[in-house]
Amino acid sequence: MPKALCKNHADPYERFHESFTLAFADMEEQGYNCFACCPSNPFGLKMEFYEDGDDIVCLWKPHTNFQSWLNTLHGGIQSTLMDEVGGWV
């Protein structure tokens, strides 16, 4: 992971995974199933966000199910990533 993404934590993805999942547990019981950031959506992107000082950080690893052409991330997925990031900042 590039150090520039997170200046205060050695491995922020692992550190914040549990708190992110717990934050949405109640919402999921009410029908929350966001394609971009719901951790339990089986077809979703499962994006995870957290604050790092004044920054909002999201670390996401693409899966082969999200490709359009060989080894190319689908444009609709790229648009969804940008849309979701815009909603969090």
Sequence and secondary structure as in RCSB ss.txt:
>XXXX:A:sequence
MPKALCKNHADPYERFHESFTLAFADMEEQGYNCFACCPSNPFGLKMEFYEDGDDIVCLWKPHTNFQSWLNTLHG
GIQSTLMDEVGGWV
>XXXX:A:secstr
  GGG SS S HHHHHHHHHHHHHHHHHHTT   TTT TT TTS   EEEEETTEEEEE    GGGBSSTT B H
HHHHHHHHHHHHH 
